[in-house]
């Protein structure tokens, strides 16, 4: 399985424990746990169990992961400021429980990101997306992904998504997941790549200074 902590694949071996009996349908409830062989962190599930003939308990039916919460995604790069990372992280955590809440957090994060990094005039989210697309400041694939959020979310039929980005409203299939993918791409473009480019410029300027030459012009 893939570890939800480190995202590496490992051969899982589960241990199931009994919690208590539920009077509804006389079910035995319990937990399942396994340890990732790579990072050593625990993964815990909750669901129905049954006694094993040789002792202990076995899983019955579907179990729900209770730790860690959220979906398995790459860690947020350290270059992403906390004012953007917080909404993104919460959108990941609540996705398994509520796609509506996750999409609302993602839309709010997206609008804040576009306003802070794309130098656009404030409006509704659909209009702001169009401003960014018209400015052609994003790479082609990332621009297509940004436009797809508006199309998948069907903003024209649900304008509240554009005008009140924090509202909990119905979402289209895959909208919440796609929004998280888009935010990852925008984080990489706006923060990670920018930080790497700055580090390279700083290193080159240090060499130029050591050689008694003027520094590079700022982009």
Secondary structure, DSSP 8 states (H G I E B T S, - for coil): -B-TTT--B-----EEEEEEEETGGGEEEEEEEEE-TTT--EEEEEEEEEE-TTSSEEEEEEEEEEES-S-------TTS-HHHHHHHHHHHHHTTT-HHHHHHHHHHHHHHHHHHHS------HHHHHHHHHHHT-S-HHHHHHHHHHHHHTTTTT-THHHH-TTS-----TTHHHHHHHHHHHHHIIIIIHHHHHHHHHHHHHHHHHHTT-------
